Amino acid sequence: MDLAHILSLVGGLGLFLFGMKMMGEGLELVAGSKLRGLLEKLTSNPLLGVLVGVVVTGAIQSSSATTVMVVGFLNAGLLKLEQAVYVIMGANIGTTVTSFLIGLKINYLAPIAVFLGVIMVMMFKKKIVQQTGMVIIGFGILFTGMDAMSSAMAPLKDIPEFAQLMVQFSNPVLGILAGAILTAVIQSSSASVGIVQAMAASGVVGLGGVVYILFGQNIGTCATALLASIGTNRAGKRAAVIHLLFNVIGTLIFIPITMFLPYVPFIESLTSDPKMQISVAHIIFNIVVTLVMLPFAQILVKLAAKLVPGQESEYEEMRLHYLDERILQTPPIAVAQVIKEVERMAGIASRNFKLSIQVFFKPDKEKRQQIRQNEQVLNFLNHSITSYLVKIHALDLMEADNRLIGSLFHVVNDLERVGDHAENILEYSEQFDRGLPFSPSAMEELKDMSGRVQLIIDKSIAFFMERKPDRAAADVIIAGEEEIDELVLTLRAHHVTRLNALECSPEMGMTFVDILTDLERVSDHATNIMYAAFDDDCA
């Protein structure tokens, strides 16, 4: 094997890996909203969980990426471990799609695919067309790289030393170890299986010489998830362990099957194409192991809990519940998750305002403390979500998601300001402890106005989170906000009258006006949240 063949092999491998990455990223962008919908509808139903794992991995062409995503979801609180185990199982089946495509005799389509994809990317402005073009280009580059690798490796079959080396891999331990190391280095079982298929296509090896390497590749793909679990909560670590256990147990099941049953001859009888033989072996392994392990999924969960012992710490407010850096690798999912975090922030802001009003009319030491803690959480969420939104905005998003992210910047800021005004109202309530109350009529007016404001907050948040702008519903909110603006002027006039009649303490005169101002500002920020709904693609 001369230098030209070595360079051809290296170049072919580079094209193959780049093509696979490009095709996976393109598929992910094209199917982004559908992937998000699948994960949002995920339940604890085992078959549905497996199906989600198959579809998501089939789209992004990497079981490692799916498992890393699952680790991120667990760390973010989107999934429970009992659900995630089924997604992980499905991911192993989904990863066989690439090997099956490679096994098909469609290499001649590669140049046509590259040309067609380039035309779609360069000549069309629609993002969906460009993203589809990326998928097609990636498909063509992948097969171009595969052909280059196969041609470069053809001379290896005439080298006795290489033939002897490959014989060593027919040993289960060595074969599994080689497959695991290769996949751990490349960080993609689909890519490492593709390399083995290229070797088979060149006539260098047959299925019998690489079957144990295939088993090892399933174990090696766990390395990515194990590394990704570092720094996550226990559920994330347990998911990575489940992925490893699943593939190790599957390999232990197939070793005796391969050694003592005519497993290899059976697959060879199904097709004479070496590439397709490897693909079929890869598919059978993952489907059979999934079917065998499916009834024992919860046992895997318990075993992972023993291997990663301990209890999660008590619920910690001062953290992001739905966001995780790993999810940024899948932009559509990151968008769905940041919406959930904003919904959580909206709930805290609304509750804090309600608590501040309750404390204003009925002092409560415990509720005051809760308001202060919630205000700290709101400040934390404001900075953290905004930082996350900046990172998402830099990703390649669909146009609708781009507009939605832009509107969320404003929503987060308005929610934080609602929290600030709630804290102001809390401070006003503390003046009552010094014996400076308002008159009964003033208190009744404030009760009425605060109730109106709370209603606008709830309607505006619900309106935005529905993300289906309805002009009639918006008009109701706008009308309510305008009524509050008018009510502020009326109540100020009433309070001047009370002050002149000495019905209220002069010391509280400015405080009453300040409270009205805070209530009016809260209604303004709430209405801004409603308007933000018209900035995304639902308008």
C-alpha positions as CSV (number, residue, x, y, z in Angstrom):
1,M,0.0,0.0,0.0
2,D,1.8,3.1,-1.2
3,L,1.5,6.8,-0.2
4,A,-1.1,7.5,-2.8
5,H,-3.4,4.8,-1.4
6,I,-2.8,6.1,2.2
7,L,-3.7,9.6,1.1
8,S,-6.8,8.4,-0.7
9,L,-7.8,6.4,2.4
10,V,-7.4,9.4,4.7
11,G,-9.2,11.7,2.3
12,G,-12.0,9.2,1.8
13,L,-12.4,8.8,5.5
14,G,-12.6,12.6,5.9
15,L,-15.2,12.9,3.2
16,F,-17.2,10.0,4.7
17,L,-17.3,11.6,8.2
18,F,-18.0,15.1,6.9
19,G,-20.8,13.7,4.6
20,M,-22.4,11.9,7.5
21,K,-22.2,15.0,9.8
22,M,-23.6,17.2,7.0
23,M,-26.5,14.8,6.3
24,G,-27.3,14.4,9.9
25,E,-27.3,18.1,10.6
26,G,-29.4,18.8,7.6
27,L,-32.0,16.1,8.5
28,E,-32.1,17.6,12.0
29,L,-32.9,21.0,10.7
30,V,-35.5,19.8,8.2
31,A,-37.3,17.6,10.8
32,G,-36.7,20.0,13.7
33,S,-40.3,20.8,14.6
34,K,-41.3,17.2,14.2
35,L,-38.5,16.1,16.6
36,R,-39.7,18.7,19.1
37,G,-43.3,17.4,18.8
38,L,-42.2,13.8,19.4
39,L,-40.3,14.6,22.5
40,E,-43.2,16.8,23.9
41,K,-45.6,14.0,23.4
42,L,-43.4,11.3,24.9
43,T,-45.0,9.3,27.6
44,S,-43.9,6.3,29.7
45,N,-45.3,4.0,27.1
46,P,-42.4,1.7,26.3
47,L,-43.1,1.2,22.6
48,L,-43.7,4.9,22.1
49,G,-40.4,5.6,23.8
50,V,-38.5,3.1,21.6
51,L,-40.2,4.6,18.5
52,V,-39.1,8.1,19.5
53,G,-35.5,6.8,20.0
54,V,-35.6,5.2,16.5
55,V,-37.0,8.2,14.7
56,V,-34.8,10.8,16.4
57,T,-31.7,8.8,15.9
58,G,-32.7,8.0,12.3
59,A,-32.9,11.7,11.7
60,I,-29.7,12.8,13.3
61,Q,-27.8,9.6,12.3
62,S,-26.1,9.1,15.6
63,S,-27.2,7.0,18.7
64,S,-24.4,8.7,20.6
65,A,-25.9,12.1,19.9
66,T,-29.4,10.9,20.9
67,T,-28.1,9.5,24.1
68,V,-26.2,12.7,24.9
69,M,-29.4,14.5,24.2
70,V,-31.3,12.2,26.6
71,V,-28.6,12.8,29.3
72,G,-29.2,16.6,28.8
73,F,-33.0,16.1,29.0
74,L,-32.7,14.2,32.2
75,N,-30.4,16.8,33.6
76,A,-32.9,19.5,32.5
77,G,-35.9,17.7,34.0
78,L,-37.6,17.0,30.6
79,L,-37.5,13.2,31.0
80,K,-37.7,10.8,33.8
81,L,-35.1,7.9,33.8
82,E,-38.0,5.4,33.5
83,Q,-38.9,7.0,30.1
84,A,-35.4,7.6,28.9
85,V,-34.4,3.9,29.1
86,Y,-36.8,3.2,26.2
87,V,-35.5,6.1,24.1
88,I,-32.0,4.8,24.5
89,M,-33.1,1.3,23.3
90,G,-34.7,2.8,20.3
91,A,-31.6,4.9,19.5
92,N,-29.6,1.7,19.0
93,I,-32.1,0.6,16.3
94,G,-32.2,4.1,14.7
95,T,-28.4,4.1,14.3
96,T,-28.6,1.2,11.8
97,V,-30.2,3.4,9.1
98,T,-26.8,4.7,7.9
99,S,-25.3,1.2,7.5
100,F,-28.4,0.1,5.6
101,L,-28.1,3.1,3.2
102,I,-24.4,2.3,2.7
103,G,-25.3,-1.4,2.0
104,L,-27.5,-0.4,-0.9
105,K,-25.8,-0.3,-4.3
106,I,-26.5,3.3,-5.0
107,N,-23.0,4.7,-5.1
108,Y,-23.5,5.8,-8.7
109,L,-26.0,8.4,-7.4
110,A,-23.3,10.2,-5.3
111,P,-22.2,12.8,-8.0
112,I,-25.8,13.5,-9.0
113,A,-26.7,14.0,-5.3
114,V,-23.8,16.5,-4.8
115,F,-24.7,18.4,-7.9
116,L,-28.4,18.5,-7.1
117,G,-27.8,19.5,-3.5
118,V,-25.4,22.3,-4.5
119,I,-28.1,23.7,-6.9
120,M,-30.7,23.6,-4.1
121,V,-28.4,25.4,-1.6
122,M,-27.1,28.1,-4.1
123,M,-30.1,28.8,-6.3
124,F,-33.0,28.8,-3.8
125,K,-33.6,31.2,-0.9
126,K,-36.1,29.2,1.1
127,K,-34.4,27.7,4.2
128,I,-36.3,24.4,4.0
129,V,-35.0,23.9,0.4
130,Q,-31.5,24.8,1.4
131,Q,-31.6,22.5,4.4
132,T,-32.9,19.7,2.2
133,G,-30.0,20.4,-0.2
134,M,-27.6,20.0,2.7
135,V,-29.0,16.6,3.3
136,I,-28.6,15.6,-0.3
137,I,-25.0,17.0,-0.5
138,G,-24.1,15.1,2.7
139,F,-25.6,11.9,1.2
140,G,-23.5,12.3,-2.0
141,I,-20.3,13.2,-0.1
142,L,-20.8,10.2,2.2
143,F,-20.9,7.8,-0.7
144,T,-18.0,9.5,-2.5
145,G,-15.9,9.0,0.6
146,M,-17.0,5.4,0.9
147,D,-15.9,4.7,-2.6
148,A,-12.5,6.4,-2.0
149,M,-11.9,4.3,1.1
150,S,-12.9,1.1,-0.6
151,S,-10.6,1.7,-3.5
152,A,-7.7,2.7,-1.2
153,M,-8.1,-0.4,0.9
154,A,-8.3,-2.9,-2.0
155,P,-4.5,-3.5,-2.0
156,L,-4.6,-4.6,1.6
157,K,-6.1,-8.0,0.7
158,D,-2.8,-8.9,-1.0
159,I,-0.7,-8.1,2.1
160,P,-0.2,-11.3,4.2
161,E,0.6,-9.3,7.4
162,F,-2.7,-7.5,7.2
163,A,-4.6,-10.7,6.6
164,Q,-3.0,-12.2,9.7
165,L,-3.9,-9.1,11.7
166,M,-7.6,-9.4,10.7
167,V,-7.6,-13.0,11.7
168,Q,-6.7,-11.9,15.2
169,F,-10.0,-10.0,15.3
170,S,-12.0,-13.2,14.9
171,N,-11.1,-13.7,18.6
172,P,-14.1,-12.3,20.5
173,V,-12.1,-10.4,23.1
174,L,-9.8,-8.8,20.6
175,G,-12.5,-8.1,18.0
176,I,-14.8,-6.5,20.6
177,L,-11.9,-4.4,22.0
178,A,-10.9,-3.2,18.5
179,G,-14.5,-2.2,17.7
180,A,-15.0,-0.4,21.0
181,I,-11.7,1.6,20.7
182,L,-12.4,2.5,17.0
183,T,-15.9,3.8,17.8
184,A,-14.8,5.6,21.0
185,V,-12.2,7.5,19.0
186,I,-14.5,8.4,16.1
187,Q,-17.5,8.9,18.5
188,S,-19.9,7.5,16.1
189,S,-20.9,3.8,15.7
190,S,-22.5,4.6,12.3
191,A,-19.2,6.0,11.0
192,S,-17.2,3.0,12.4
193,V,-19.6,0.5,10.9
194,G,-19.3,2.4,7.6
195,I,-15.5,2.0,7.7
196,V,-15.9,-1.7,8.2
197,Q,-18.3,-1.8,5.3
198,A,-15.7,-0.1,3.2
199,M,-13.2,-2.7,4.1
200,A,-15.7,-5.4,3.2
201,A,-16.5,-3.8,-0.1
202,S,-12.8,-3.8,-1.0
203,G,-12.6,-7.5,-0.4
204,V,-10.2,-7.1,2.5
205,V,-12.4,-8.8,5.1
206,G,-15.6,-10.8,5.3
207,L,-18.4,-10.8,7.9
208,G,-16.8,-13.7,9.9
209,G,-13.7,-11.6,10.4
210,V,-15.4,-8.5,11.7
211,V,-18.6,-9.7,13.5
212,Y,-17.1,-9.2,16.9
213,I,-15.8,-5.8,15.9
214,L,-19.5,-4.9,15.2
215,F,-20.4,-6.0,18.7
216,G,-17.6,-3.8,20.1
217,Q,-18.7,-0.8,18.2
218,N,-22.0,-0.8,20.1
219,I,-20.0,-0.7,23.3
220,G,-17.6,2.0,22.1
221,T,-20.5,4.3,21.2
222,C,-21.3,4.6,24.9
223,A,-18.1,6.6,25.5
224,T,-19.6,9.8,24.2
225,A,-22.6,9.6,26.6
226,L,-20.4,8.6,29.5
227,L,-18.3,11.7,28.9
228,A,-21.4,13.9,28.5
229,S,-22.7,12.7,31.8
230,I,-19.8,14.2,33.7
231,G,-21.1,17.1,35.7
232,T,-24.8,16.2,35.3
233,N,-27.2,15.0,38.1
234,R,-27.6,11.4,39.0
235,A,-30.3,10.8,36.5
236,G,-28.0,11.9,33.7
237,K,-25.2,9.6,34.9
238,R,-27.6,6.7,35.3
239,A,-28.8,7.2,31.7
240,A,-25.2,6.9,30.4
241,V,-24.7,3.8,32.5
242,I,-28.0,2.2,31.2
243,H,-26.7,2.8,27.6
244,L,-23.5,1.0,28.5
245,L,-25.3,-1.9,30.3
246,F,-27.6,-2.3,27.4
247,N,-24.9,-2.8,24.9
248,V,-22.6,-4.9,27.1
249,I,-25.4,-7.3,28.0
250,G,-26.4,-7.4,24.3
251,T,-22.8,-8.3,23.3
252,L,-22.7,-11.0,26.0
253,I,-25.9,-12.5,24.5
254,F,-24.5,-12.5,21.0
255,I,-21.1,-13.9,21.7
256,P,-22.3,-17.5,22.3
257,I,-24.9,-17.2,19.5
258,T,-22.0,-16.3,17.1
259,M,-19.6,-18.9,18.5
260,F,-22.0,-21.9,18.8
261,L,-24.7,-21.3,16.2
262,P,-24.4,-20.7,12.4
263,Y,-25.1,-17.0,12.9
264,V,-22.6,-15.8,10.3
265,P,-23.5,-18.4,7.6
266,F,-27.2,-17.5,8.2
267,I,-26.6,-13.8,7.4
268,E,-24.3,-14.6,4.5
269,S,-27.2,-16.7,3.0
270,L,-29.5,-13.7,3.1
271,T,-27.3,-11.6,0.7
272,S,-24.1,-11.9,-1.2
273,D,-23.1,-8.3,-0.9
274,P,-20.4,-7.9,1.9
275,K,-21.6,-4.4,2.8
276,M,-25.2,-5.4,3.2
277,Q,-24.1,-8.5,5.2
278,I,-22.5,-6.2,7.7
279,S,-25.5,-3.9,7.7
280,V,-27.9,-6.9,8.3
281,A,-25.7,-8.1,11.2
282,H,-25.8,-4.7,12.7
283,I,-29.5,-4.4,12.3
284,I,-30.3,-7.9,13.7
285,F,-28.0,-7.3,16.8
286,N,-29.8,-4.0,17.8
287,I,-33.3,-5.2,17.1
288,V,-32.9,-8.5,18.9
289,V,-31.2,-7.0,21.9
290,T,-33.9,-4.3,22.1
291,L,-36.7,-7.0,22.0
292,V,-34.9,-9.1,24.6
293,M,-34.2,-6.2,26.9
294,L,-37.5,-4.4,26.6
295,P,-39.3,-6.4,29.3
296,F,-36.3,-5.8,31.7
297,A,-36.0,-2.0,31.1
298,Q,-37.0,-1.1,34.7
299,I,-34.5,-3.7,36.0
300,L,-31.8,-1.8,34.0
301,V,-33.0,1.4,35.7
302,K,-32.7,-0.2,39.2
303,L,-29.3,-1.7,38.3
304,A,-28.1,1.8,37.2
305,A,-29.4,3.2,40.5
306,K,-27.2,0.7,42.4
307,L,-24.2,1.5,40.2
308,V,-24.7,5.2,40.7
309,P,-26.1,5.3,44.2
310,G,-27.5,8.2,46.2
311,Q,-30.6,10.4,46.3
312,E,-31.0,13.7,44.4
313,S,-30.8,16.7,46.6
314,E,-33.9,18.6,47.6
315,Y,-35.6,20.7,45.0
316,E,-33.4,23.6,44.3
317,E,-35.1,26.7,43.0
318,M,-31.9,28.6,42.2
319,R,-31.2,26.7,39.0
320,L,-32.4,26.1,35.5
321,H,-34.9,23.3,35.4
322,Y,-35.3,22.7,31.7
323,L,-32.1,24.0,30.1
324,D,-28.8,22.3,29.6
325,E,-25.8,23.1,27.5
326,R,-26.0,19.7,25.7
327,I,-29.4,20.5,24.3
328,L,-27.9,23.3,22.3
329,Q,-26.6,20.5,20.0
330,T,-30.2,20.1,18.9
331,P,-31.6,23.6,18.2
332,P,-35.3,22.7,17.8
333,I,-35.3,20.9,21.2
334,A,-33.4,23.8,22.7
335,V,-36.1,26.2,21.6
336,A,-38.8,24.0,23.1
337,Q,-36.9,23.8,26.4
338,V,-36.3,27.5,26.7
339,I,-40.0,28.1,26.3
340,K,-40.6,25.7,29.2
341,E,-38.1,27.7,31.3
342,V,-39.8,30.9,30.4
343,E,-43.1,29.4,31.4
344,R,-41.6,28.5,34.7
345,M,-40.3,32.0,35.2
346,A,-43.8,33.4,34.3
347,G,-45.4,31.2,36.9
348,I,-43.0,32.5,39.6
349,A,-43.5,36.1,38.6
350,S,-47.3,35.8,38.7
351,R,-47.2,34.0,42.0
352,N,-44.9,36.5,43.5
353,F,-47.2,39.4,42.5
354,K,-50.1,37.5,44.0
355,L,-48.2,36.9,47.2
356,S,-47.1,40.5,47.5
357,I,-50.8,41.6,47.3
358,Q,-51.8,39.1,49.9
359,V,-49.0,40.3,52.2
360,F,-50.0,43.9,51.6
361,F,-53.5,43.3,52.9
362,K,-52.6,40.6,55.5
363,P,-49.0,40.7,56.8
364,D,-47.3,37.3,56.8
365,K,-43.7,36.8,57.8
366,E,-43.3,33.4,56.0
367,K,-44.9,34.8,52.7
368,R,-42.6,37.8,52.9
369,Q,-39.6,35.5,53.0
370,Q,-41.0,33.5,50.1
371,I,-41.4,36.7,48.0
372,R,-37.7,37.6,48.6
373,Q,-36.5,34.2,47.7
374,N,-38.6,34.1,44.6
375,E,-37.3,37.5,43.6
376,Q,-33.7,36.2,43.8
377,V,-34.8,33.2,41.6
378,L,-36.4,35.6,39.1
379,N,-33.2,37.7,38.9
380,F,-31.2,34.5,38.4
381,L,-33.6,33.2,35.7
382,N,-33.5,36.6,33.9
383,H,-29.7,36.5,33.5
384,S,-29.5,32.7,32.9
385,I,-32.3,32.5,30.3
386,T,-31.1,35.6,28.5
387,S,-27.6,34.1,28.3
388,Y,-29.1,30.9,26.9
389,L,-31.2,32.8,24.4
390,V,-28.1,34.5,23.1
391,K,-26.5,31.1,22.5
392,I,-29.7,29.7,20.8
393,H,-30.0,32.8,18.6
394,A,-26.5,32.1,17.2
395,L,-27.6,28.7,16.0
396,D,-29.0,27.9,12.6
397,L,-32.8,28.1,13.4
398,M,-35.9,28.0,11.4
399,E,-37.3,31.4,10.7
400,A,-40.3,30.9,13.0
401,D,-38.0,29.8,15.8
402,N,-35.8,32.9,15.2
403,R,-38.7,35.2,15.7
404,L,-39.9,33.4,18.8
405,I,-36.4,33.6,20.4
406,G,-36.3,37.3,19.6
407,S,-39.7,37.8,21.4
408,L,-38.5,35.8,24.4
409,F,-35.8,38.3,25.1
410,H,-38.5,40.9,25.8
411,V,-40.8,38.5,27.7
412,V,-38.0,37.5,30.1
413,N,-37.2,41.2,30.8
414,D,-40.9,42.0,31.4
415,L,-41.3,39.1,33.8
416,E,-38.3,40.2,35.8
417,R,-39.7,43.7,36.0
418,V,-43.0,42.3,37.3
419,G,-41.0,40.7,40.1
420,D,-39.3,44.0,40.9
421,H,-42.7,45.7,41.3
422,A,-43.9,42.9,43.5
423,E,-40.9,43.4,45.7
424,N,-41.8,47.2,45.9
425,I,-45.3,46.3,47.0
426,L,-43.7,44.0,49.7
427,E,-41.7,47.0,51.0
428,Y,-44.8,49.1,51.2
429,S,-46.6,46.5,53.2
430,E,-43.8,46.6,55.8
431,Q,-44.8,50.2,56.6
432,F,-48.1,48.8,58.0
433,D,-46.0,47.2,60.7
434,R,-45.2,50.7,61.9
435,G,-49.0,51.5,62.2
436,L,-49.5,53.6,59.1
437,P,-52.6,52.0,57.4
438,F,-54.8,53.4,54.7
439,S,-58.5,54.1,55.2
440,P,-61.0,51.3,54.5
441,S,-62.1,53.0,51.2
442,A,-58.5,53.3,50.0
443,M,-57.8,49.6,50.8
444,E,-61.0,48.5,48.9
445,E,-59.8,50.5,45.9
446,L,-56.4,48.9,46.0
447,K,-58.0,45.4,46.3
448,D,-60.1,46.1,43.2
449,M,-57.2,47.4,41.2
450,S,-54.8,44.7,42.2
451,G,-57.4,42.1,41.2
452,R,-57.7,43.6,37.8
453,V,-53.9,43.7,37.4
454,Q,-53.6,40.0,38.4
455,L,-56.2,39.1,35.8
456,I,-54.2,40.9,33.1
457,I,-51.0,39.1,34.2
458,D,-52.7,35.7,34.0
459,K,-54.4,36.4,30.7
460,S,-51.3,37.8,29.1
461,I,-49.0,34.9,30.1
462,A,-51.6,32.4,29.0
463,F,-52.0,34.3,25.7
464,F,-48.3,34.3,25.0
465,M,-47.7,30.7,26.0
466,E,-50.5,29.5,23.7
467,R,-48.6,31.1,20.8
468,K,-51.7,31.3,18.7
469,P,-52.5,35.1,18.7
470,D,-56.2,35.8,18.7
471,R,-57.1,39.4,18.0
472,A,-60.3,39.3,20.1
473,A,-58.5,37.9,23.2
474,A,-55.8,40.5,22.7
475,D,-58.4,43.3,22.5
476,V,-59.8,42.2,25.9
477,I,-56.3,42.5,27.5
478,I,-55.6,45.8,25.9
479,A,-59.0,47.1,27.0
480,G,-58.3,45.9,30.6
481,E,-54.9,47.7,30.6
482,E,-56.5,50.9,29.3
483,E,-59.1,50.7,32.1
484,I,-56.3,50.4,34.6
485,D,-54.6,53.5,33.2
486,E,-57.9,55.5,33.6
487,L,-58.5,53.9,37.1
488,V,-55.1,55.2,38.3
489,L,-56.1,58.8,37.5
490,T,-59.5,58.3,39.3
491,L,-58.0,56.7,42.4
492,R,-55.4,59.4,42.7
493,A,-58.1,62.0,42.7
494,H,-60.1,60.0,45.3
495,H,-57.0,59.8,47.5
496,V,-56.4,63.6,47.3
497,T,-60.0,64.0,48.5
498,R,-59.4,61.6,51.4
499,L,-56.2,63.4,52.4
500,N,-58.0,66.7,52.4
501,A,-60.7,65.2,54.6
502,L,-58.0,63.7,56.9
503,E,-59.4,60.2,56.3
504,C,-55.9,58.8,55.5
505,S,-52.6,59.5,57.2
506,P,-50.6,62.2,55.3
507,E,-47.5,60.1,55.7
508,M,-49.1,57.5,53.5
509,G,-50.1,59.9,50.7
510,M,-47.0,59.3,48.6
511,T,-47.0,55.6,49.3
512,F,-50.5,55.2,47.9
513,V,-49.5,57.0,44.7
514,D,-46.3,54.8,44.5
515,I,-48.4,51.6,44.9
516,L,-50.7,52.8,42.1
517,T,-47.7,53.4,39.9
518,D,-46.3,49.9,40.6
519,L,-49.7,48.3,39.8
520,E,-50.0,50.3,36.6
521,R,-46.4,49.3,35.5
522,V,-47.2,45.7,36.2
523,S,-50.2,45.8,33.9
524,D,-47.9,47.5,31.3
525,H,-45.3,44.8,31.4
526,A,-48.0,42.1,31.3
527,T,-49.5,43.7,28.2
528,N,-46.0,43.8,26.7
529,I,-45.9,40.0,27.1
530,M,-49.1,39.7,25.2
531,Y,-47.8,41.8,22.4
532,A,-44.7,39.6,22.2
533,A,-46.9,36.8,20.9
534,F,-47.4,38.7,17.7
535,D,-43.6,38.8,17.1
536,D,-43.3,35.1,16.4
537,D,-44.5,33.0,13.4
538,C,-48.0,32.5,14.9
539,A,-49.0,36.1,14.0
